[in-house]
Amino acid sequence: MKIGIVGGGIVGSSLFRILSEKHQVKVLDPKVKTQFPTLIHSMLLKGMDVQLAFKSREIYDKYKIERYPFKSYTLGKVDSSILSLWENYGVSIKETEVNWIGEKAIEAQGGDSLVNIKQLTDIPKEQNKVKIELKENIARVFANGRELTREFDTFILSAGSWNSNIVIGEKIPLKPYYCWATVMKGPRQLDKFIVYDYILGFYSRPLLGIGSPLFVAGDGDIIEMEPPEDGILRRPEIKDMELVISRIRTRFTARMIYISGNMCEGTPDMKPVYGRIKDNLYIVAGLNGYGAEVGPGLALLTAQFIEKGEEVKEYLIDRFRGIRDFSLGKEPHEL
């Protein structure tokens, strides 16, 4: 089968690695989003997302994508059923007093790592400005103005928040939004551990992972906005920036160095989606700010759907049939 993948990020690169084992695959990359070098992969999720994160970890390991494990601390009440689920997938957990945080926390080992995303996305790509016209049962695909529809057996749209810029003719149940994080200077422990603070409402992760005084933190509100047509991302007004930073400084003595952000994409239920939307077009989308956790696993489900017809209904796009407008909710990696 000859497959064209539109988008070369986490999902597109995972799809390329998986499908290239049996098929002729080409990645058409709009190249409009710069990936962070490393992102959090966490098993500390809810429901079927934990299984999806486990599949993602298997993909990283299969293709020898570097992961750097970190112990994590979760602050706040976590339901015992969720803790049992984490343990079922091999995460070692215990409740402990963490002096440098000043709270009791759930300490987890084997559940969190930083993934070398740059290594994952280092695949052959062709830079193209892609447009996909949805009409009746067929998708017409154009790259740099030239129609490619007949050159491939099927296409997979996985361009993240730029999906809405690429697709014309019909509205799909996805919304782009801006997500951000701040690099801060503070306690050296924050460059050695991952912290999920559900009491005050923020997360922190190492920047370098060597015990430096620099760390990354965030968890601000979703800012709905369209991705820029020219690919140049301009930071919008962040109304809750001072609030998020004040939460962090309530817990730690720290100061902001700079803020960086990127485009994300959400669905009506803020869970990822995959499936067929036209006879010759599949979609993998709505990673909702936790693409490193679930993206490769979702790519695997898509490959199994294309090759074998296997379905995991919880993530199928069919669940949004008839939905035309919606509001984005809370990112699903937050407990």
N, C-alpha and C positions, 0 to 999 in steps of 0.2 A: 504494500500500500504506500502511496506517496502522500505525505502529510505535511501541511504547512502550518507552523505554529506562529501566531501573531503575538509577540511579546517575549522578551528574553530575560525576565526577572526570575524570581524564585520558582514560580510555577512553570513558566516556559522552559527554563533551564532543566528542571526536574523532568518535565515531559520529554525533552530532547534526549536526555540520558536514558530514560526508560524505553521510549519507543524506538530509538535508533538501534536497539538490539535486534529488532525484527523488521523494521520498515525503513523506507527512504524518507528522511525528515529534513526539512529546512526551516530555520527560524528567521522570520521577518520581524526585525526589531525596530520599533519606532524610536528607540534610544532617547526617551524623553525624561527618564527618571534615573537619578544617581542613587545606587544602593549604598547603605552604610556598610563598612567593611565587615563588621560582626553584628549579629543580632541575637537576642535571647531565644533559645529553644527551651521550653519548659514542659514538663509532664504535669504540672500542678494546675490542671484545668478541671472542667466539669463534664459529666456525661460521656457521650461518644467522642467528644473532642480529645479525651485522654488516649483513646485507641488510635485516633488520627495522628496525634502527636507521636505515639509509639511507632506508627508506620513511617512517619517522617524521619524519625531517628534511625530506623532501619535503612532508609534511602541514603541518608548522610553516610552511614557506615559502609554500605555496599559500594558506594562510589568514592570512598576514602576522602570525604569532605571533613576537614579538621573541625573537631569540637573541643572546646576547652571547658572542662567541668568546673562548676563552682557550687559550694554549699550555699543554701539559701535559708532565709528566715522569713516566716509568714507571721505577721502580727494581726491579731483579731480572731474572732470566733470562726472556726471552720467546722462544718457539720461532720460528724463521725463517719457518715457514709462516703463522703468525699475523701477523707483520710484513708479509709479502707480501700477505696478505688486506687489511690496512688500506690498504696502498698502492694496491691494486686499486680501492678505493672513494674514492680521491682524498686520502688522508691523507699529508702529507709528514713523513717520519721520518728521524732521524739519531741516532747515538750520540754523546754529548758529555759532557764533565766539567762538572758543575754545582757551582761553588765554594761557593755559599751552602747547598747541600744536603750537600756533602762526599762525593759519590758520582758514579760514572758513571751516566748515565740515558739512556733513549730519549726524545728530545725529539720531540713530535708537534705539528704545526700542521694545522688543518683537521679535527681529530678531535673536539674538545671545545668545548662551550659551556654556558652557563647559559640555561635557557629560562624565559620569563615564563609560568609555569603559571597564574597568576591571570588573565592575559589569555586563555589557552586556554579556561579554564572559565567565562568570562563569557558564558554562553548563557542563553536562557529556560529556567527550571526551575519545576516545581511541587513544593513541599515536601510530602511524604507519608510516612507510616509504612507501609511496604510489606511484605506477606507473600505468599509464593508457595508454594502447595501443589502438590507433585508427586504426581500420581495417575494410574496407567496411562499413557496416551499424551498426556495433556493437562496443562498447568499452569494452575491457577486462581490468578489474580492479584487481590489485594485492596489497596486504598489507603485508609488511614484507615477501615478496616472495610467499605468499599464494593467490591463485586466489579466488576472492569473487564474480565474475560476476554473478553466478547463485543464490547467496544468497540474492540478492536484486532485486526488480522490476525495480528500476531506481537509477541513481546516479546523484549528482550535484557537479560539480567542482567549488570550491570557495576558492582556496588557494592563491589568490592574486598573488604577483610577482613570487611565486614559481610554478605557473601553468606551465610555460615553462620547468621547471625541471621535472615535473610530467608526462607531456604528451609526448608520443613517437609515431612515425609512421606517423604523419601528422603535418604540421605547422599551428598554429592558429594565427589570427591577433592580437597579443598582444606583447608588449615589456616591459621588466622590466627596472626600473631605480632607481637611488639612490636619495632620497630627504632628506634635512637636515634643522635643525634649531639651533639657538644658545640661550643659556641662558645668559642674560646680567643683569648688575646692573645699575640702573639709576633712573629716576623719579618714585616716588611711585604711581603716577596716572596710570602708565602702568601695575601695578598689580591689577588695579580696572576696567579698560576699555579695550575693543578690538579696535585696530586701523588698518584700511586698508588705506595705503598711496599709492594712484595711481599716485601721483605727483613724488615722489622719487623712488617708486617701492619696498615696503616692507610691511609686516604686523607685528603687535605685539599682544600678548595675555597675560593675567595674568599667572603667574606660580602658585602662591598660592591663589590668589584672596582675600587677606586680607590687601592690601595696603603695602606690603613689597617692598623693593627696587629691587626685582627680577622679571624679565619678560622674555618671550620667543619671539623671532623674527626670521624672515626668508623671503624667496622668492628668493632663488638662482636659477641658471639655472639647468635644468634637466641633470643628468649625466647617460647616458645609460650604463648599465652593467648587467651581468648575476648574479643571486643570487647564493651564495656559496652552493655547493653540501653538505658540511658538516654542514651547518646551522650557521656557525660562520661568522658574518658580519664584514668585514674589511673595514674601511673607505677609499674611494678612494681619489685621489687628487681633492680638491675643488678649481678650478681655480678662481672662482669669490667670494671667501670668503671675502677677504679684501674689495672688491667693495660693497658687501651687507652691511657689517659692517660700511663702510664709509657713506652709505646712511642713516643708522640709526643714526649715530653720527652727521650727518648734521642737523638732526631734534632735537636730544636729547643729553644731556651730559650723556654718558653711556660707559661702558666697558664690554668686553666679559668675561664671566666666563668659559664656556665650550661649545663645539659643540656636538650635537647628531644627528644621522640620522637613516634612515630605508629604506627598499625597497618599492617602489611603482610600479604601472603597468599602462601602457597607451595603448590606441587604436589609429587607424589611424586618427580619428577625435577628439581625446582626450575627448570623452564622454563615459560613462559607457555602458556596453553591457550585454545582457542576451539572452538566447534562447536554442534551442536544436541543438546539433552538431552530435549526433548519436541517434539511436532508443532508447537506454537506458541511454543516457547521456545528461544532461543539463549543461550549464555554466553560471556563474555570475562573471563578471570580469571587468578589466579596470576602477578601481575607481579613477585613475588619481589624487591621492593626496587629494581627498575630500570624502573619504569613510564614515566618520561620518555624513556628510550631506546627502548623497544619498544612502549609503549602505543598511540600513534597508528598505527604500522605494523600492529599486531594488529587495530585497529579497521578498517583498510582491508581486511585479509584477511577479516574477518567480513562486511563489506559485499559483497565479491566472492563470498563463499560464499552469502549470502542471495540476491543478485540473479542470479548466474550458475552457482552450484553448484561454483565452483572451490575446490579444496582444497589446502592445504599440510599434508601428513600429519604432519610433525614437530611441529606445534603442535595437532593435533586432539585433542579430549578422548577420542576413542575409544581412544587408547593406554592409558588407565587403566581400561578395562573390567574389572570384577571386583575392583579394589582397594578395600578398605574401610578399612584403617588403614595408616599409614606414619609414618616419622620425617622431619622436615625436614633438609635438608643445607645445603651452603654456597651462598650467593647466587651466581647464575650470572655476574654481572658481574665477579666476582673471577677473575683468570686462574689 
